[in-house]
């Protein structure tokens, strides 16, 4: 009920205001001139509140800008020049220029949209994963810890595999049958350690 009462009060006031404004004895507001009565260089909180903080003071510097009803003389001259130039162009020439401008704008929009599509597709291609994490983890485990390597020796090799840890044989037991190829030129005395597994090479080339 309070909202309806307030709405009825506002509606009545608006109707009264419209009747006053539409009355024949009421002068047109567009013919009225606003004249500043008080100019002060001091900060005015009321003006700050009414202008939402845009105008802190109402001084002689800001009054010409805020109460101006005509553009700057330079802008007015440019506008007159543009109007004069536009009046010299025939309707057919103007229509052709409009069509040419519309075509240029359409081509530009098409290029911009094409660039956006290409950039989006390029970003999707860059974000696409190009490797298999499982394969990478298996390869790292094989290189670092010898996991999954075969304990088979090539025919004729006299080396033996000595286990330095109890779990070494279990690591090598899960071999996938990888073939070991001897590398020429490697020192015969090297004995690399792979996760506790010592490869005794006894005069054989390094693996």
FENLIN-V510538 format. One record per run of one state. SS is the DSSP state (H for helix, E for strand, C for the rest). FROM is the first residue (numbers start at 1). LEN is the number of residues. Records with the same first field share a line. If there is no record, write none. Layout:
# FENLIN-V510538
SS: FROM-LEN ; FROM-LEN
This chain:
# FENLIN-V510538
C: 1-1 ; 23-6 ; 32-8 ; 41-4 ; 51-7 ; 59-1 ; 67-6 ; 89-2 ; 128-5 ; 146-14 ; 164-4 ; 174-19 ; 195-2 ; 201-7
H: 2-21 ; 29-3 ; 45-6 ; 60-7 ; 73-16 ; 91-37 ; 133-13 ; 168-6
E: 40-1 ; 58-1 ; 160-4 ; 193-2 ; 197-4
